[in-house]
Amino acid sequence: SIVPFVRHVDHTEHDVQVVVTEQGLADLRGLSPSERADLIIENCVHPDFKNQLREYVDEAKKTSKFLHTPHDFETVFSNPRTLLISNSQDLK
């Protein structure tokens, strides 16, 4: 897992240069936040979640196209419990 199990973590995007998971490696040096997201999804995300994350990032880029770091807060905070239940069912 690359996400700490805590409520809040303060670190800048510049603190992370390389991400390594069971799925692969993403060298993030010199990349923008959007490019980082694309590379992490491509190289480090489990195949069961790639499409879901790709759809989210693509939509976030559309809705926040002039922002340095694209987000779609309406989707993120709409109903996380439903998302968790849906994902756990898909993995069975």
CORVENLIN-V500256 format. One record per run of one state. SS is the DSSP state (2 for helix, 1 for strand, 0 for the rest). FROM is the first residue (numbers start at 1). LEN is the number of residues. If there is no record, write none. Layout:
ss->[SS	SS]
from->[FROM	FROM]
len->[LEN	LEN]
This chain:
ss->[0	2	0	1	0	1	0	2	0	2	0	2	0	2	0]
from->[1	13	16	18	21	25	28	33	45	47	64	73	77	80	91]
len->[12	3	2	3	4	3	5	12	2	17	9	4	3	11	2]
